[in-house]
Every structure is written in C-alpha cells, then in structure tokens.
Amino acid sequence: MFVTCPKKMGCRKLHRGLFAIVTVAVLLISCAKTDRPTRYGWTSEDEKQIRRAYITLAKAIEHKDIDLLMSLYSSAYLDVYGKQQETWHTVRRRWEQAFKDFFIIEVSIVVNSITVEGDRAVGVVAMSWEARDSSGTLISSVEDLPAIDYWRKEDGQWKVYGNQGRG
C-alpha cells in the first residue's frame, strides 16, 4: 500500500501523523491485554485471584471440606467485633460444628467490589445460604447478607485476614 502526500501537507507531517496513530493503536491494543487497577473499571490479576478464592470458599463449604476452607484463611486471622474475637482456630471450630449440624449447605456469594492495595484487599460481598438436615428440612437460611472481608496476600496466595481488631 502506498501513501501519497497531499500537496498542502508535507510528507514528513503525514508520516509523523501516521506514526502517532499507529503508536496510539499499539498502546491501546497492548493495554487491552494487560490488567488494570479496578478504579479504572478493569479487573486486576489480584482481583481475579480473590474472586476465584470466593468460588473456592463456597465450594469448600458446600462439600464440607474443612481443610480446603481453612487453607483460605490466614493463620494470623483475627476478626474483632464488639467484645467477640475470632481467630483461625475459633473459625475452624465453628465450621466443623456447622458441618456436623447441617447435612446440606448451599452457598451463594455475590462479589460487589474488591479493592486491592498492595498485599491487602477488601471484598464487599452479599452472602446467601441454606442449611438443611438429613431429611431435607430447611433449618437455617440467610439471603443477601452484606459482608466485608479483609484479605492479605501471603506467599503469593490471597487469604482471608480478618479486620485485625480495627472493626
């Protein structure tokens, strides 16, 4: 393909203009393939990892897989609300009891937003669940319970970290 220069515009100006257009096009294409911070409306790789962790969390609960579930929690987990405090160990005991008490647990987690700053992140979610006994009778249910989850990246993996007493 040949480009001819219009008489009023010099070839140098035309080539500079084409170069600028091609450069912008290449930058746009390369940016579209990379992750961007969520504040720009695109999803970062960290956000994708946390979203996958939420999916794994729900599956671990539904399959009553305590080891998988607790692998998603930081060993430094601490959540304080009012006078109550939960650590990794108390969370594990609570889930073990729930797995004994309920025959079927169905979980849905809707992620409303994830904000990542370095090795820390905050997830705002709405959780729903139904728990049934062995006969299928509904024992407990919650719909669209709002929750804020605090995450920390440890050894390349995102873990639920708790509010560390700042709640």
N, C-alpha and C positions, 0 to 999 in steps of 0.2 A: 504494500500500500504506500503510495506516495502522497505527501502533503505539500501542497504548493502554498507559497506565502502570498497573501493579498498584497496588492501594491502599496496600500497605505500603511501596512504593518510590516515591519522588517522581519526577516526570518529568525533573527535572534529572539525577538519578543515572542513570536509564535512558539519557538522551541522551549523557551522558559515557561510559557503558559502551559504547554503540554506536559512538561516535566513536573510542574506543580500539581496538575490534575492527576497524573499518574502516581506521584508521591502520596497525595492525599488518598487516592483509591487503595494503594498498597497498605497504608496505615490503617484505613478503615477495615480492610479485609483481615489484617493481622490482629487488630483489636477485637474483632468479632470472634476470633478463635481463642482468645485468652479470657481468663476470668477477670471480673472487675469487682470492686467493692460493692456491697449491696446498696449503699447510699446512691449509687448511680442506676439502680434498677436491675442490675445483672447479678448473677449468682457467683460467689467466690467458691473455690475448691473447698475451703474450710466449711462454708455453709452447706455444701453438698454432703460433706462427711458427717456433719451434725444431723442433717435430715435423714441420712442413712442410719445413723445411730438411733434416732427416734423410731424408725421402722423396726430395727433390731430389738429395741426395747419392747415394743408392742408384741412382737413375735415371741420374745422370751417369756413375757407374761402369759400369753395365750398357751404356750407349750409347757408352762411351769418349769422352765429351765433356769433354776436359781443361779447356777454358775455363770451362764451367759449374761443373765440380767445383772448380776453383781460385777461382772467384768466391765460394765458400762459406767460404774460408779468409781470415783477416785477413792483411794484408800484414805485420803485426807478429807473425805466428805464430812461436812458439818453444816447442818441446817438448824437455825435457831429461830423460833417464833414464839413470842411471849415467854413463858417460863419453861417451855418444852425445848428439848435439844435432841437432834437425831445425828447419829454418827453412821459410818458404814456398817458397823455391827448391828445397831438397832434397826436399820433399814433391812438388813438381811433377815433378822428375826421376824420383822413384820411381814415380809414377803413369804417367808417359809410358813408362817401361820395362815396367811391368806391362801396359799396353795393347798394347805390341809383342809381349810374350812370350805372352800369352793371347788366344785367338781369342774365347772366350765367357767372360764373368764374370757370374755370378748372385749377387746380394747380398740379404741379409735383415737388417734392423736392427730389433730389438725394444727399444723405449724402456721402461726400467723406472721411471725417475723423472727429473724435471727440477726443479731448484731455481733460482729466479730471485731475485737480489738486486740491484736497481737495473739497471745496464747490464752485469752479469756473470751468468753462469748455469753450472750444472754439469749435464751429462746423463750418466746411468748407463744404459748400453745393453748388449745382447748382440748381437754381430755373427756372422753366418754367411755363408760364401761358398763358391762352387765355381768353379774356373777350368779351362777346357778348351782343348785345342789345336784346330787346324782340322779334325781328324778326329773330334772329339767326345770324345777320350780325356780322362778326368779327370786333371789334373796336380796340382792343389792344392785342398784343401778344409779348412775350419775350421767348427766348429759351436759356437754359443753362446759365443764368445769374449767375456769381460767386458771392458768398456772404460769409461773415464771421460773425457768430453770437456768441455773448458773453452771457454765461449763468451763473446763480448763483443759488445755492440750498437754498431755503427758506422754513422753516418748513417742510422739507422732500421732497419738490417738486422742480423740476428744472424749472426756469423761465428765459425768455429772459431778459437780463440785460442791453444790450447796451454797447458801448465802454467807457462810463463814461468820455468822453472828451479826451480819450487817442488816438483817431483815427486819 
